[in-house]
Amino acid sequence: MLYRFPKTMKAHVCLFSFALLASSAIAPAQSDVRPGIAGSGGHRSISILSGGINLRSIEGAPFSADVVNESVETLPDGTSGRHATHGKMFRDAAGRTRSETELQSPVAGVATRRFVTIIDPVQRLSIVLDVAGQTASVSHFPPAPAVSLSNAKLAAAQAARQSGKMRSTSADAEDLGAMMMEGFSVTGTRRTRPAEAGAAQGKTAVTESWFSPELKVELMATTQVSQSATRTTRLTNIAPGEPDPSLFQIPVGYAVRDNLQTKQGGE
């Protein structure tokens, strides 16, 4: 959905929206894979940032959903513009994830591009699909080292310490209570932190997120910076259950660039 706003600010709003989406829409996967810490498959949860929602490779919580990313900017003269893009999210019972994202150019007449990121913790792969270009870029997670019983105990102790640190650092989070969203029970939190690098000094970012314990994912996340810029990511048309397995595979006919093979070939 696109709202009308004055022509004099169209370019400004488009550039703001494009930069905001580009910085988060195709964020790299956090591939900290450690054996024996989480999940029956022995891998730590891997995640991909889609808009303001972190889609984690958690086992046993499959679902499908549409994603709406909205950005709003308020200018000094009080005028504002609202811009939205759409995507999709999928996760299967094994923890494989798929995030589909639109990326619109600030240049008039340039077609919207659609990118797909697939994280496969079972095959230990990260795949980025350029739908328009019919190409696939494949990256490999580092091989998991052999872990002795003593090292596994040390890893578990370290994870427990890190969990305690996370609980202590989240003590500043404000509890927003519980409510129903899209037919699911969610719990809300609000956090205030310094704005990202590049923002004006002294500005803060306020983030509200609503998490579904059943689906193990945020259903909505809103970040506001000093009342001037707001980004909201929300899930709609949510369907729990196993997605089509083909969604986590490279489509037939795509040109594949395997980054491991490319690296080895260049050495």
C-alpha positions in Angstrom: 0.0 0.0 0.0 1.4 3.4 -1.0 0.1 6.7 0.3 0.2 9.9 -1.7 2.6 12.6 -0.6 4.0 15.9 -2.2 6.2 15.5 -5.3 8.9 17.7 -3.6 9.5 15.0 -1.1 9.1 11.8 -3.2 12.8 11.4 -3.9 13.7 12.0 -0.3 11.3 9.4 1.0 12.2 6.9 -1.7 15.9 7.2 -0.8 15.1 6.8 2.9 13.0 3.8 2.2 15.5 2.2 -0.1 18.4 2.6 2.3 16.3 1.4 5.2 15.2 -1.7 3.3 18.6 -2.4 1.8 20.3 -2.4 5.2 18.0 -5.0 6.6 16.2 -6.9 3.8 19.1 -9.0 2.7 21.1 -9.0 5.9 23.6 -11.9 6.1 22.8 -15.0 8.1 24.3 -15.3 11.5 25.9 -18.6 11.1 27.4 -19.3 14.5 27.1 -23.1 14.3 28.3 -25.0 17.4 27.6 -28.7 17.9 25.8 -30.0 21.0 24.3 -26.7 22.2 20.8 -26.4 20.8 18.4 -28.5 18.8 18.2 -32.2 18.2 20.4 -31.8 15.2 23.2 -30.5 17.4 23.5 -27.0 15.8 23.0 -23.6 17.4 20.1 -21.6 16.0 21.0 -19.8 12.8 19.1 -16.7 11.9 18.3 -14.3 9.0 17.2 -10.7 9.6 14.1 -10.0 7.5 13.0 -6.4 8.0 12.9 -6.1 11.8 12.2 -9.7 12.5 14.8 -12.4 13.2 13.8 -15.6 11.5 15.7 -18.3 13.5 16.4 -21.9 12.3 14.5 -23.5 15.2 13.5 -27.1 15.0 9.9 -28.2 15.6 8.2 -24.9 14.9 7.2 -24.9 11.1 5.0 -22.2 9.7 4.4 -20.0 6.6 3.5 -16.3 6.6 3.3 -13.2 4.5 5.5 -10.3 5.5 4.7 -6.5 5.3 7.5 -4.0 5.8 6.3 -0.4 6.2 8.6 2.7 6.6 7.4 6.1 7.6 9.4 9.4 7.6 8.3 12.7 9.1 10.1 15.7 7.7 10.8 19.0 9.6 7.9 20.7 7.9 5.5 18.1 9.3 4.8 16.2 6.1 5.3 12.5 6.0 5.4 9.6 3.6 4.5 6.0 4.0 6.0 3.2 1.9 5.5 -0.6 2.0 7.0 -3.7 0.5 5.9 -7.3 0.8 7.6 -10.6 1.3 7.2 -14.1 2.7 8.6 -16.3 5.5 8.8 -20.1 5.8 10.3 -22.5 8.3 10.1 -26.3 8.3 10.3 -28.7 11.2 14.0 -29.3 10.6 14.8 -25.6 11.1 15.3 -24.7 7.4 14.2 -21.2 6.7 13.2 -19.2 3.6 12.8 -15.4 3.5 11.5 -13.6 0.4 12.1 -9.8 0.2 11.2 -7.1 -2.3 13.9 -4.4 -2.9 12.7 -1.3 -4.7 15.0 1.2 -6.4 14.7 4.9 -5.7 15.2 5.4 -9.4 11.9 5.8 -11.3 11.1 3.1 -13.8 13.5 0.6 -12.3 11.7 -2.7 -11.6 11.4 -4.1 -8.1 13.8 -7.0 -7.5 12.9 -10.0 -5.4 15.6 -11.9 -3.4 15.2 -15.1 -1.5 17.5 -16.3 1.3 17.4 -19.9 2.3 19.2 -21.2 5.4 19.7 -24.9 5.6 21.3 -26.0 9.0 21.0 -29.6 8.0 23.1 -29.3 4.8 25.0 -26.4 6.4 24.2 -24.1 3.5 23.2 -20.5 3.0 21.6 -19.8 -0.4 20.7 -16.4 -1.9 18.4 -16.5 -5.0 18.1 -13.6 -7.4 14.7 -14.3 -8.9 15.0 -11.8 -11.8 18.5 -13.0 -12.7 17.7 -16.7 -12.1 20.9 -17.1 -10.2 21.8 -18.8 -6.9 24.8 -18.0 -4.7 25.7 -20.8 -2.3 27.8 -20.4 0.9 28.9 -23.1 3.2 29.0 -23.0 7.0 32.3 -23.9 8.6 32.6 -27.7 9.3 31.7 -28.6 12.8 34.7 -29.8 14.8 34.6 -33.1 16.8 33.5 -32.4 20.3 34.7 -34.5 23.3 32.5 -35.0 26.4 34.5 -32.6 28.4 34.3 -29.9 25.6 30.6 -30.5 25.4 30.2 -29.8 29.1 32.3 -26.7 28.7 30.2 -25.5 25.8 27.0 -26.1 27.8 28.4 -24.2 30.8 29.4 -21.3 28.5 25.9 -21.3 26.9 24.4 -21.1 30.4 26.6 -18.2 31.3 25.7 -16.4 28.1 22.1 -17.1 28.8 22.5 -15.5 32.2 24.2 -12.4 30.6 21.3 -12.1 28.1 18.8 -12.2 31.0 20.7 -9.5 32.9 21.1 -7.2 29.9 17.5 -7.5 29.0 16.4 -6.3 32.5 15.9 -2.8 31.0 13.2 -4.3 28.7 9.7 -3.1 29.5 7.0 -5.8 29.6 4.0 -4.9 27.5 2.0 -7.8 28.6 0.1 -10.4 26.4 -2.5 -10.2 23.7 -3.8 -12.0 20.6 -2.4 -11.2 17.2 -3.3 -12.9 13.9 -5.0 -15.6 16.0 -1.9 -16.4 18.2 -1.0 -15.4 21.7 1.9 -13.0 21.8 4.0 -11.3 24.5 5.3 -7.8 24.0 8.5 -6.0 25.1 9.8 -2.4 24.6 13.5 -1.6 24.6 15.2 1.8 24.3 18.8 1.9 22.9 21.2 4.4 21.3 20.4 4.9 17.6 22.4 3.1 15.0 25.8 4.5 13.8 25.3 7.5 11.6 22.3 8.8 13.4 22.4 12.2 15.1 24.2 12.2 18.5 21.8 11.8 21.4 19.1 10.0 19.4 17.6 6.8 20.7 15.8 3.9 19.0 12.7 2.5 20.6 11.8 -1.0 19.6 8.6 -2.8 20.4 8.3 -6.5 19.5 5.5 -9.1 19.9 6.7 -12.7 20.2 4.7 -15.9 19.7 5.8 -18.7 22.0 3.9 -21.2 19.8 5.6 -20.2 16.5 8.8 -19.1 18.1 9.0 -15.9 16.1 8.0 -12.2 16.4 4.7 -11.5 14.7 5.4 -7.7 14.7 8.4 -5.5 15.4 8.4 -1.7 15.3 11.5 0.6 15.6 11.1 4.3 16.0 14.0 6.8 15.9 13.3 10.2 17.7 9.8 10.4 16.2 11.1 11.0 12.7 11.5 7.6 11.2 9.6 4.4 11.9 9.9 0.9 10.5 7.3 -1.8 11.1 7.6 -5.4 10.1 4.6 -7.7 10.7 3.5 -11.2 9.7 0.1 -11.8 8.2 -1.8 -14.8 6.8 0.1 -17.1 9.2 -0.3 -20.8 8.6 1.3 -23.2 11.1 2.5 -26.5 9.7 5.0 -27.9 7.2 5.7 -25.8 4.1 6.3 -27.3 0.6 9.8 -28.9 0.8 10.7 -27.5 -2.7 10.8 -24.0 -1.1 14.1 -24.8 0.5 15.8 -26.0 -2.7 17.4 -24.2 -5.6 14.8 -24.0 -8.5 15.6 -26.0 -11.7 17.2 -23.8 -14.3 19.0 -21.4 -12.0 22.7 -20.7 -12.6 24.5 -21.7 -9.4 27.6 -20.0 -8.0 29.2 -22.2 -5.2 31.4 -19.9 -3.2 33.4 -22.8 -1.7 34.3 -24.1 -5.2 35.0 -20.5 -6.4 37.4 -19.9 -3.5 39.2 -23.2 -4.0 39.5 -22.6 -7.7 41.1 -19.3 -7.0 43.7 -20.5 -4.5 
